[in-house]
Amino acid sequence: MANEEVEAVPMEPLSPITQLLNVPSLFIVITFGVKTKCNPSAIVEGIKNTLIKAPHFSCKQVVDSKTKGELVWIPVNVLVEDHVVVPDLDYPNIENPDQFIEDYSSSMANTPMDMSKPLWEFHILNIKTSNAESVFMAKIHHAIGDGTSLVSLLLACARKTSDPDALISTTTTTTKPIGSTTSAWWLVAMFWFMIRVTFITFVEVLLSLLTICFLRDTKNPLMVNPNSVRSWKVIHRTICFDDVKFVKNAMNMKVNDVLIGMTQAGLSKYLSTKYDGYTVAQKKRILEKIRIRGAVAVNLRPATKIEDLANMMAKGSKCRWGNFVSAVIFPLWIKSENDPLKYLRRAKAMMDRKKVSLEAFIFYGIMKYTLKILGGKAVQAIGDRIFGHTTMTISNVKGPDEEISVFGHPISYIAGSSFIGSHAVIINFVSYINMMVINLSVDTTTIPDPYQLCDDMVESLEIFKSTIHEKGFHKTEV
């Protein structure tokens, strides 16, 4: 680009996960609904004062002839205005603004990133929707950072609406106190825990290696057609976060358990409609034989403080950030169950097993040493086989618990879609205050009715709530 001149500074090699994700079609689109009209100048100035100072936002990738043609990051001088898009639209004649935003997001998803320049851009749409006065979207390539990193970085640019000079608050997890280390029972429990970790890790890593080699999901209506040209459709659906917390507390589980359970129940119902010519018993047998697994992103980085990210952009201080993420292969319980709560119990059981396993760390190590020994193409080949042998991608990102402003714009909602791998179904959950947005991205050549799939997931949450009320064992706390 003419306005981006290369600076004479050392080059930085790409990390193993960045090598895996270094494809023009792999990026994240984060949508911010705004309570006021967007001011493009304020957004440009905000980016200049924050994001442009973050790692790799003012860099582009070039081939380093000294390292056998491997790609490296090299800093450039960036003209921010070239990366902020304000489309000239006939806003008064847009009949359905909500549909227009979905179509615009889908268009962004179907447009690959230009890998010859810094890998990010912002789009500003001053169009009023059902839940926002205007919208701006950030499209950032996964080579810059994983989804959790990118959302955290954008939140570090935010301020409390109640106090425009204050960074947003971050919640910390509480740990249960550990009993006396002199207890014989504690030693026995630790010994048994180590045995469990070793055994479960061995089994899970073995299954991952088999997946890389040959173990595929059963052919099912959700699997991408490798011979088709993908056409993304992006839809957002907002649910009440308090409903998710209600189910979480009633079932004594985590938010992620509820989201996976909701996904499993919704997928089971959706898939059952694909076999309408069969009897109920035949449908049940078909679903029992289907093997569907999801690639679930796992953040390996210890919780990064918003203050550290803000200081990194404001003062140039060091902060671990970027692509330090791995993935685990998560078997989904796709069955026709009479008791809907079984989807939740199965989700919790598998999540508890994955938490004990060291699968994610070992997989990251495999990618790291593969890159060193065999190079970036071998890393991409492993990734292609993992995504090609599984069915979907699932992720959840926890957003702020309080109302925020980004670049001086008060935010009404946050949505995010992460486009990664060759899956035809990508489900991303993003929470904000008391709402949660289901971000469903599908390849319409494989799934022509994405709204039905989203409806089935939302309905599953309602069924969980009503079943809990009927059985009368819910808790009153939230």
Disulfide bonds with the S-S distance in Angstrom:
none
